Amino acid sequence: MARYSGSVCKLCRREGEKLFLKGERCLSPKCAFERRSYAPGMHGRQAQFRRKESDYALQLRAKQRARRVYGVYERQFRRYFRDAQRQKGLTGLNLLILLETRLDNVVYRLGFASSRAQARQLVQHGHFDANGRKTNVPSFLVKPGDLIAVRDISRGNSYFKELSQNLDGGQVPAWLSLDLPNLAGKVLDLPGRDDVDITLNEQLIVEFYSR
């Protein structure tokens, strides 16, 4: 299955809320969701007046929303769910922790990228070290104690030079710490449910895969 290459603004409109897939553009008047908040397609305007959605539809939308926010394939997402089931504790929370601890999401949470898609691209291009080793796998799962840093060879890049001047670290979640002078971050702990600031209903996702 190929990665989605269409307009990501349509994904926000389909889910009926901003998923912040385009970074700073989502906060500007240029955001397509601000101008057309209804679902895409010729019947999008009428969709909001349709009859109540079924339980399956609600579960599917919850799963699709999570997939689109974190930018993972269906097969990847299903594998994360199976891994979450094998772990102790609540399956839904375990799933969110697995998604949050992906390297591309950590890069985004540290403020090194304005969106998860940009963070994934930066990781794939080899701009980051994980514990001193070059890591270009966006799905790499971090754990408490791991150190994520911009590679020395990449700090001369104009993007990271500008980033070091504009980054303030004010939005970094409590489970991460930012070392701004060194363009590095450390994983202090696993994220909790309160650290996931996205409108997701993990219980509906569990129900979807438990049918």
Secondary structure, DSSP 4 states (H G I P E B T S, - for coil): -PPP-S-HHHHHHHHTS----SGGGGGSTT-HHHH--SPSSTTHHHHTTSPPPPHHHHHHHHHHHHHHHHT--HHHHHHHHHHHHHSSS-HHHHHHHHHHTBHHHHHHHTTSSSSHHHHHHHHHTT-EEETTEE---TTPBP-TT-EEEE-GGGTTSHHHHHHHHH---TT--TTEEEEGGGTEEEE-S---GGG--S---HHHHHHHHT-
